Amino acid sequence: MADSNTDALLVFSSFPDRETALAVADTLVRENLAACVQVSAPMTSIYRWQGEICHETEVAMQLKCSASVYQALAQRLVALHPYDVPELLAVTATAGFPAYLDWIKDNTK
């Protein structure tokens, strides 16, 4: 059931509003840079920016892609993102359902 040698990544980002996140998600899936993108309901993010503590409403984005397309995905996401310094974190999926991992690979080329 699990594969401990995957090429899959989970990539995380956040956006100021749902409409922007959905537009970026659609572009990344259409361009085969992400197999799937999930956009959350609004949440509150608390962070330090330019010396100030900020409380902002944002939406979270979780993307699934192959490691082989990560650099292209990252460049495209940063180009489309409205923030000067967008959140962009990727973690390796160390295990997963083989058919799902194959689907990610097949849909990110």
C-alpha positions as CSV (number, residue, x, y, z in Angstrom):
1,M,0.0,0.0,0.0
2,A,2.9,2.4,0.7
3,D,5.8,3.4,-1.5
4,S,8.9,4.6,0.3
5,N,10.6,5.9,-2.8
6,T,8.3,8.5,-4.2
7,D,8.9,11.4,-6.6
8,A,5.9,13.3,-5.2
9,L,6.0,16.6,-3.4
10,L,3.4,18.4,-1.3
11,V,3.8,22.2,-1.9
12,F,2.3,24.8,0.4
13,S,1.4,28.4,-0.3
14,S,-1.1,31.0,0.9
15,F,-3.0,33.8,-0.9
16,P,-4.8,36.9,0.2
17,D,-8.1,35.8,-1.3
18,R,-9.9,32.8,-2.7
19,E,-10.4,34.2,-6.2
20,T,-6.6,34.8,-6.7
21,A,-5.8,31.4,-5.3
22,L,-8.3,29.6,-7.5
23,A,-7.0,31.4,-10.6
24,V,-3.4,30.5,-9.8
25,A,-4.5,26.9,-9.0
26,D,-6.3,26.6,-12.4
27,T,-3.3,27.9,-14.3
28,L,-0.9,25.5,-12.5
29,V,-3.1,22.5,-13.2
30,R,-3.7,23.5,-16.8
31,E,0.0,23.8,-17.4
32,N,0.6,20.4,-15.9
33,L,2.8,21.8,-13.1
34,A,0.4,20.5,-10.4
35,A,-1.7,17.4,-10.5
36,C,-4.1,18.6,-7.9
37,V,-4.5,21.9,-5.9
38,Q,-6.6,22.3,-2.8
39,V,-7.6,25.7,-1.7
40,S,-8.9,26.1,1.8
41,A,-11.5,28.2,3.4
42,P,-10.4,31.6,4.8
43,M,-8.1,31.4,7.8
44,T,-6.3,33.9,10.0
45,S,-2.5,34.1,9.5
46,I,-0.4,35.8,12.2
47,Y,3.2,36.6,11.1
48,R,5.9,39.2,11.4
49,W,6.5,41.3,8.3
50,Q,8.9,44.3,8.1
51,G,9.1,44.5,11.9
52,E,5.3,44.4,12.5
53,I,3.0,41.7,13.7
54,C,0.3,41.2,11.1
55,H,-3.1,39.5,11.4
56,E,-4.5,38.8,7.9
57,T,-7.2,36.7,6.4
58,E,-5.7,34.3,3.8
59,V,-6.5,31.0,2.1
60,A,-4.1,28.1,2.2
61,M,-3.1,26.2,-1.0
62,Q,-1.8,22.6,-1.0
63,L,-0.4,21.4,-4.3
64,K,0.7,17.9,-5.4
65,C,3.4,17.6,-8.0
66,S,6.4,15.5,-9.2
67,A,9.8,16.6,-7.9
68,S,10.9,16.8,-11.6
69,V,8.5,19.8,-12.2
70,Y,9.1,21.6,-8.9
71,Q,11.4,24.3,-10.2
72,A,9.1,25.2,-13.0
73,L,6.1,25.2,-10.6
74,A,7.9,27.4,-8.2
75,Q,8.9,29.9,-10.8
76,R,5.4,30.0,-12.2
77,L,3.8,30.3,-8.8
78,V,6.1,33.2,-7.8
79,A,5.4,35.0,-11.1
80,L,1.6,34.7,-10.6
81,H,1.6,35.4,-6.9
82,P,0.6,38.9,-5.6
83,Y,2.9,38.9,-2.6
84,D,6.5,40.2,-2.8
85,V,7.6,37.2,-0.8
86,P,5.1,34.4,-1.2
87,E,5.0,31.3,1.0
88,L,6.4,28.4,-0.9
89,L,7.4,25.3,1.0
90,A,7.8,21.8,-0.5
91,V,8.0,18.5,1.4
92,T,8.7,15.1,0.0
93,A,5.9,12.6,0.2
94,T,7.8,9.6,1.7
95,A,5.0,7.2,1.2
96,G,1.6,7.0,-0.5
97,F,-0.9,4.9,-2.3
98,P,1.0,3.7,-5.5
99,A,-1.9,4.4,-7.9
100,Y,-2.2,8.0,-6.5
101,L,1.5,8.5,-6.7
102,D,1.4,7.3,-10.4
103,W,-1.5,9.7,-11.0
104,I,0.6,12.6,-9.7
105,K,3.5,11.6,-12.0
106,D,1.2,11.2,-15.0
107,N,-0.3,14.6,-14.5
108,T,2.8,16.7,-13.9
109,K,5.1,16.6,-16.9
